[in-house]
Amino acid sequence: MTRCAAFLLAALALSTAPANAALRLCNQTSYVLYAATALKSLPNIVTQGWTRIAPGACAQAIADALTAPAYYVYARTSQAHAGASRNWGGSSLFCVKDGNFSLRTPIATSGCQTDDAFPVPFAQINTRAMKNWTMTFTESAQLGGMDAARNAGIDRLLSDAGFKVGRNGAMDRDAALKKFRARMKLPANASDADLFDALETEALKVAAPAGYSICNESNAELWAALGLKSGKAWVSQGWWHVAPGACAKALTDPLSADKIYLHAEKHGNNHLVAGAMNFCITNITFEVQGKDGCAKRGLANAGFAATNTKGMTGFAAHISNDGLAPATPALH
């Protein structure tokens, strides 16, 4: 699958960092960012990620003193944001994974060494041989500082979560935040970190960016699997682990199938989401070609429920204690 959208370069504002920062990444954009770093540690390229950075905040990406001959960085926007994803990078291709990862790839190797890794274009950082460095991701000249980025990030996530913020009769930021805090039972003195965590989690439940997301609105952990037609063949894949209140991105490409089939289980309820369409499964991570003759191939089979994705490039399936739930309505 093609994992990355078009890459957009942003200005990288560089400065020295406090002595205990090593490599610190700051976010002067209106998006929640997830950043990966790379360094040359001969004979390998070492890549790791993802460091989450809220708008108007900074995070430590590398704790050790910067002594490698070269460092690189790449960042992408959170899947919680509506619309196409944005990416910050350069021209040096290194391997990453969708989930948290740490990879060592020999410099002389062509391509990525594991099936779940894929290349993205990193930008090289000129640390000027300093042992500590701060790099700032920027978006627009209108966001002239970290406070402006924080406020713009709150506005964006409120909108992504279904609260209209802005002109033409929409709520102002304070009114929308008050309504959001009440809905989430978030105290007025909650930290910025807690506020952005809650906003991103809610936006993930509403937004359906390109691909297929599975959102867990039940009170227990669940495991999900998908079945779909890929070309002329049926394919089943699993398992995605989804914590209560969280979402998992199962497919990252824009959708092209009219229907995608979903099966979900949790402890004590093996058929939280099931249906009439049978696919082959196993009790460990799997990808199975074809949906017939499961037993003859030493596989189990399970019923999958159809989700209607016709005409959609993105879809979010919401699962409650009672099974598939309707999509969260927009709040105005």
N, C-alpha and C positions, 0 to 999 in steps of 0.2 A: 504494500500500500504506500501511496505517497503521503508522507507524514507532515510535511512542512508547506506552508503557504508561501507566497512571495515575500522576500525579505526586504525590509525597509531599514535603511541606515538612519541613525540619529546621531546628532553631535554628542561626542563624549567629552564631558568637562572633567578635567583631571586636576588633582591637587594632592599634596602630601596629606597623610592621615595621622591620627594620634599614634603614639608609640606602640600601643597594644592592639592595633587594628589589623595589621598585616594587609590583606586585601579587603577593603570595605566597598560595598556597592550601594549607591544612593539612587532613589527613584524620584525624579522631578517630572513625573508624568501623571496623567489621570487614571492610569491602569494599575491593577495589581500585576506585578511582574514575577516571573520565575526565571532565574538566571542559572546558567551553567558556566563553569570555568574550565580552562585547559592550560596545561603547562608542559614544557619539554623537560623530561627527566630521562636523559639518554640511557638506553636506546628506545625509550617509549614516549608516547604522548599520553598523559594522564588527564582524563576528563572526569568531572563529577558535577552533580546537580541533584535536586534543584534547590536554589536558595530563594525563598519567597521574600519579596520586598513590597510593602504596602506603599501607596502614594504618599509622598512627603516624608518617607522614612528611609533609614539605612540599615543594612544587615551585613554581618561579617561572612564572607564567602570562603576565605582561606585564612586559617588561624596562624599558620607558621610564617616566619619571616620570609620575605620574597627573595630567594637566592637562585631560582632557576633562570636559565638564559632567556626564556621568553614566556609570556603569559597571554592568555586569550580569554574573551568573554562572549557569551551569546545570551539573549533574553527573549522571552515570548510572553504574551499577555495571558492572563488567566482565562480558562474556559468559561468562567462565569460571565464574561462580558459579551453583550450582544454584538452581532455582526462578525465580519471577518477578523481573524486574529492578526495582531501586528507583531513583528519580530525585529530585533536589533542585533546586527551582526556585521560581518565583513566578508573576507574572501578566502579564509582558511578553513577547509572542510575537516571536521573531526566528528567522532561518533558519540551519540548520546542515546538514552532510552527514555521512554515516556514516563516511567516511574522514577523514584529516587535511585541513583546509580553511582558507581565509581568504576571506571574502566581504564585499563592499561593496554594500549594498542601499539605494537612495534611501529616505529616511524616508517620503516620500509614496506609495511603492509598496505596492500591496495584494498580498500573497502573495509567494512566492519566485520568483526569475527564472529558475531552471534546474530541469529535471525531477528531478534527483537531490538537490535541496535540499528541506528540509521544516521547518516551524516547531516550536519547542519553547518552553516558558514559562520565561524567565529571571527571577531575582530581582535587584532593584536593590540595589547596595551603597552604603551611606552612608559614603563615605570621609572625611567631615568636612573636605573640601578639602585633605587631606593628600596629599603626593606619593608616599608609600609606605604600603602597607597590607597587613595580613595578615587573611585570613578563614579560619575553621575550620568544616569540615563536621562535624556531630555526628549521632549515631545514638541513643544511649541514655545515661541518667544512670549506668548501671552501668559505662560506659566513661569513667571519671573522669579519664583522662589519656592522653597519647600512648603511653606504655609499655603500658597496658592495651589500647589499640586495636591496637598492633602484635601483641601476643600473641593477641588475639581474631582478628585477621586471619590469622595463621599457622594457628590452629585451623580456621578456616573453609575456607581453601584446602587444607589437608591433607584435610579431609573431602570437599571438592569433587573432589580428585584420587583419592579412593578409600580414604583412610586414616581409620579411625574413631578419633576422639580424644574422650576424656571419661570418663564414669562407666560403671558396669555392665560391668566387665571389659574395656573398650576401652583402647587404649594411651594413656599420658599423652603430653604434647607432646614431651618429650625423646626418648622411645622412637620415636614416630612420625617425628620429624625425623631421627633417626639412620637409620631404615629408608629414608626418602625420600632423604637425602643419599647413602646407599650405592647406591640404585637409579640416581640421577642422576650418580653419581661427582662429587658436589659436595664440595669440601674443607670441613673443619670451620671453617676461618677465612674462609669466603666472606662477603662483605659482605651486609648486609640487602638491598641492591638486587639482588644476584645471586640471593639466596634467593627473594625475591618474584617475580623474573622466572621462575625455574625452576618455582616453585609454580603461577604463573598459566598458564604454557605447558602443564604437565601437566594442570591442571584443565580447560583448554580441550579437551584430547583426550578427556576422560571425560564432561564435562557435555554435555547436549544441551538447552540452553534452547530456548524457543519459537523456531521457525524451522529453518533448514537450514544446518549448518556443514560445511565441507570441511577435513579435517585431513591434513596432508602428513607422513607418517612415512617417506618415501623419503629418499634422499640427494641429491636435486636439486630445483631449482625446478620447479613444475608449473603448468599453466594448466587451469582446469576450466570446464565449461559445464553447464547444466541444461536439461532438457526437462520440461514438466509441462502438465497440463490446467488452464486458467484459465477457469472457467465452462464454456462448450461448445466453446471453441477451444483448440488446442494452441499452446504458446508455447515457444520456445527462447531462452536467454539466455547470454551469456558475454562476455568471459572474466574469471574471477577468478584472479588471480595469488597463489600460495600458496608461501611460502618453506619450505625444509626445517625440520621441527620446529614449524611454525606452523599456525594454523587461520584460515580466512576465513569470515565469516558471509555466506552467499549470499542467504538469505531471512530476514527478520526477523519476519514475521507467524507466529502459530501455524499449523501445517500442517493442511490439511483433505483432501488427496489421499491415496488409498491407496498410490500409487506415485509416486516422483519419479525421473527418469532422469538419469544422470550420465555425462559424458564427460570424461576427463582426459588430458592430453598432457604429455610432457616432452621435452627435446632428445634426439634419438636414439631415441625411442619414441613414435610418434604415436598409439598405441592402448594406453596404460597402463591406462585403464579404458574399455571399449567394450562394446557389446552389440547385440542384435537389433533394437532400436527405433531407427529412423532419424529424425533431425531436421536441419533446415537450419542451417548455420553459415557464418561468414565468418572471415577471418583477422585481423579487427579487432573491437573491442567491438561487440556486436550484441544486438538483441532482434528476433526474427522471429516473426510471427504465422503459424500453420499449419505443418505438417510435410511437405506434399506439394508436388510440382512445383518442387523447389529449383533444378534446372538451368535451367528455363524462366524463373526469376526472377533468374538470374545468381548463384546461391548454390551453395555446396558442400553436401554432406550427409555425416553421420558417424553411426556406431552409438553408441547410449547404453545403459548398463547400468541395469536397474531396481533401485531400492532400496525396500524395503518400509517404508512409513511409515504403514500402516493403524493407526488408533487413536492415533497419536502426535501431540503438538503440537510436539515438537522432535526433531531427528535429527542425528547427527554421522556423516558418512561418513569413514572412515579409509583412507588410500591409502598402501600400502607400495611397495617396489620391484617387487613382484609383482602389484600391482593392488589391488583392494578388500580391505581387511583386516577381521577381526572387531573388534567394539568392545572397547576396553580393559576387562578385568574389574576389578571392585572389589577392593581389597586390604584385608585385615583384620589 
